């Protein structure tokens, strides 16, 4: 158990098929990147679910602060061209 605490935490991203994006699959502990990839393969692609694996050491991921989300993302609200709600769509076009 103490060994796991010393090993860094890695975030695992799997691409399920060619042409699709990688999606976050989970996290695991590993001593290095190669071990993280091998462990990710064993844990997250047991049934041939993936064609590509990315691993990123968690300490290198930086994210926005959820408490500051409103002020951080607010500037996009004044750019109406990013929200094409004023376009008229033909009746034949569904699910848009």
N, C-alpha and C positions, 0 to 999 in steps of 0.2 A: 504494500500500500504506500509506503514512503517513497518508493521508486516512482510511482505514478505522479506524485506531487512534484517531483523534480523534473519530470519530462514536460516539455511545453505542450500547450493545448493547440490543436490544429483544427481549422474549419475545412470541411470537405464539400466540394462542389462536383456534381456528376452531370454529364451530358448523356441523355438516354439514347439519342439517335443523332446521326450526322445531320447538320443543318439546324438543330435545335440549340437553345442556349443552355449553359450550365446552370443547375439549380442547387441551392444549398441542401445538402443531405443530412448534415449533422456535424458533430465534433468528436474528436478523439485525442488521446495523449499518445505521443511518440517521441523517440529520442531525436530523430532527424527527418528530413523531408522524404527520403526514400522509404523509411519505415512507415511514415504516415501514409504514403501512397499505397504501399502493400497492405497495411491494416485497413485502409479505406476500401480497397478492392475486396478484401475478405469480409468486411462488415456490411458494406453498402451495395455490392454488386454480386451477391451470391447466386442470383438467378439470371445472369447475363443481362442485367438492366442497363448497363452503361457501355459507352464506347470511348469515354474520356473522363479522366479524373483530374481535378485541380485540388491542391491543398495549400492553405495559407496559414502561417503561424498567426494565431489570434492576436498577438500583441501588435501586429502590423496592420490591423484593421481599425480604421477610425470612422466614427459615425457621428451623425448629428445628435444633439441632446434633445430627447423627447419633450422636455419642459420648454424648449425654445422653438418648437416646431412652428407655431403660429407666426411668430415674427420672422423666422428664417424663410418660410415658404410664401409669406404674404406678398412679396414683390411680384409674383407671377399673376396675382389676381387682377392687376390693372392692365394686363396685356390681353385684350379681348380676342385678338387674332389667334391666340392659343386655344381658345374654346369656340370652335366653329358652330355655335348654336344658332347663328343667324342665317345659315344657308337653308334654302328650300330644297328638300330631297323629293325625288319622284316617289309616287305611291308604290311602285314595283320594288323599290329598294327597301329591304327589311333588315332588321337586326343591326342597325348602325348606331 
